[in-house]
Amino acid sequence: MESISLLLSESLSPYQVTLTPCGGHGECLVTLKNAAGAMVLEREVNQAQLTDKRLLTDVVDGLHRDVLIAEGRLEPCVIAALRHAAEGKVFDQRN
């Protein structure tokens, strides 16, 4: 678990990452703090997501997105618009 914590810290730099076991079914609490020590984000993830490389990538991508939203650098409506635009491109390629 310590190596996963280090990996998350590197991936989510400059945020301080704390990984704490929680729950009775293998859940972990991922907490991100800024340089001042203020909590920016806290998410519960399944430990299986942290041991599979593909799922871990998805967790990191989600945390990056959530940090941008939490800090006001990205609006949720922008995400929806980007997804909608991407769906349209996929649809167009098939025709």
N, C-alpha and C positions, 0 to 999 in steps of 0.2 A: 504494500500500500504506500510505502514511503517513496518508491520510485515513481508511482503514478502521481503522487503529490508534487514531486519535483518536475515531472513532465508537464503537469497542469500549470505550475508556476512559470515555467519557461514559455509555454504557449500563451499565457494570459498576462505576461509582463506588460506594464509595470505594476500590476495589481498583486497584492499579497494573497495567496490562495491557502485556505485551510480546509482540510478534508477530515470530516469527523463521522465515524460510524453512528448510525441512528436507526431506529426502527427494528423490528424483529424479523424482517425478511430480506436482509442484505442491503438496506438503503444506506446511502452516505449523504451527508450534508456538505455541500460545497459552498464556502463563504469567500467572497472577494472583498478586499479592503483596499482603499486608495492609499497613496503615500502618507497621508495624514492619519491613517488608521481608522478612518470612518468606513463603516460597512456600505458597500455599493450594491451588492447583490448576494442573495442566498438562494440556493436551489437544492432540492433533494433529488438524487439520482440513484438508480439501481446500481449496485456494485458490478453487475455483469456488464453494464455499459462502459465501465472503466477498464475492463480487462480485454475487451475486443477492440482491436485497432480501429476498425470502421466505425463502431459505435462511439468510441472515444473521440474520434474526429467530429462526429455529429454533436457530441456534448460540448466540445470546445467551440464549434461554430455557433451553437445556440447560446452559449455564455457570452461570446463576443457580441452577438446581436442584442442580447438582453442588456449588456453593459451600455451599448450605444443608446438604447431606448431609455434606460435608467438615468443616463447623464444628459438626456435631451438632445443627443446628436443625431437621432434617427426617430422618426415618427412611425408608429405602427401602420398608419395608412400608406406610407411609402413602401413598406414591406409588402402589403397587400397589392399595391399597384405593380410592383416589380414581379411578384408571383403571377399576376394576371397577364402581364406582358410576356413573361416566359412561357406560359401556357399557350398563348396565341402563337408564339414562334414555333413551338413543338407541333401544334396543330397545322400550321402552314407548311411545315416541312413534309408532312405526310401526304399532302394533296398535290 
